[in-house]
């Protein structure tokens, strides 16, 4: 099994699983891909800017070094307004995963995710040539020829940008924009999760990126459903022991909103942990955040979810999903109650009644206004 470069933690300032050390990982990646007629690039369900930017950067690398056709895929939806704006501004062609040609003379490279984590819908028996990721989640990597997992790096886009540097390839304005925003969105608000390479890459990409397109992506218009869901979540938010805040968002218009709400609630003074949960289609979506630089949020959420579903993440943020056998209010309430109990135990908080973020009296007054 080939392993990626930058296995050391020089300048990272944080721990994590790293796959190994090699002199120039991009060269060996390209050597392996040269045996194929083309390359399919896949990521996790509901791709985010880091996964989108990683696919864009890899396609640029492969096209310029090998001249091979590439196919960028989309598994799930583009929920966040910023994600849709990125695709529209950069005119990205994403093939829905249901329409992908899985012929074996085309290489398959997975970015920003790992096989066996329940975060994608590719055929289980399909051979994967390469995995490039920065998550600590332990995927099923046995038998995969090329693996570059750097848990000390803040974004997969940083790894892909390092490949371009190794090969002396300058990204176009659109490619630089995709890579820059992918890194920025991944480490924004979490500077301690960024390493020296992330900072260097951002400085290198910034003058190459299209600033007008970046602004349009960052401040994409939000639909009315976003604010309706946000209001619902805030009305069902509870504080425990003055350091944990839980939000039950009910129905989510898109799964990424759980993470946005968890981020927002972390800004409440004195809060150390925030969790937002909401129903999207047939799953309960979970997003966990912590103020602790070594909080191991991913491991904690895995402990809370257990065998109910899947979870993973980083030191300060994590996400998960639990399949729902029933979407009835009573079934979801029972599941959320179990998760609340497990989280309180994991954080060593005594069982107690949560204090509403917005008091019931004020809720009733708002409804009557």
Secondary structure, DSSP 8 states (H G I E B T S, - for coil): -EE-S--S-TTT-S---B----S-HHHHHHHHHTTSSEEEEE--SS--HHHHHHHHHHHHHHHHHH--EEEEEE-S---SHHHHHHHHHTT---EEGGG----TTEEEEEESS-TTSS---S-TTS---EEEE--------TT-SEEEEBTTSS-HHHHHHHHHHHTT----HHHHHHHHHHHHHHHTT-GGG--HHHHHHHHHHHTTS-HHHHHHHHT----HHHHHHHHHHHHTEEEETTTEEEEEEEE-SSTTHHHHHHHHHTTSTT--EEEEEEEETTEEEEEEEES-TT--HHHHHHHHHGGGSEEEE-SSEEEEEEE-S---HHHHHHHHHHHHHHHHHHTT------EESS-HHHHHHHHH-
